[in-house]
């Protein structure tokens, strides 16, 4: 690492610490030439590969902004969107790959958004999955109803004594 003071190309790591739940590593360094100390921050970069083939760094803010459009007029606050974006990032990072296709990011958004707000989920899914007819909406609504009925039956089985 080049010293920011004297530009000497070599420095020694004095101390390393994890930050932000292990997503960052802060390193305290000492220049071998001038002796001054400085801090560097290392962060693993997860890239999103767009349909055009262009890559860009993953951005929680971009996920939240995209979902915010689907949530317009819905009772969803910015804190809930931040939590959703964090869930999406955690799910994607858990896969352990450095580059992820943009459509995989969209799929990772659908699950948490469905739990957050079903109307916003339908809005997002209609754009993401390119719904072309009312039948596409009806099929997705039927799937939501089926999932809700299944969850209610499971909950009843858990709470009802035998």
Secondary structure, 3 states (H helix, E strand, C coil): CCCCCCCCCCEEEEEEEEECCCCEEEEEEEECCCCCEEEEEEECCCEEECCCCCEEECCHHHHHHHHHHHCCCCCCCHHHHHHHHHHHHHHHHCCCCCEEEHHHHHHHHHHHHHHHCHHHHHHHHHHHCCCCCHHHHHHHHHHHHHHHHHHHHHHHHHHCCC
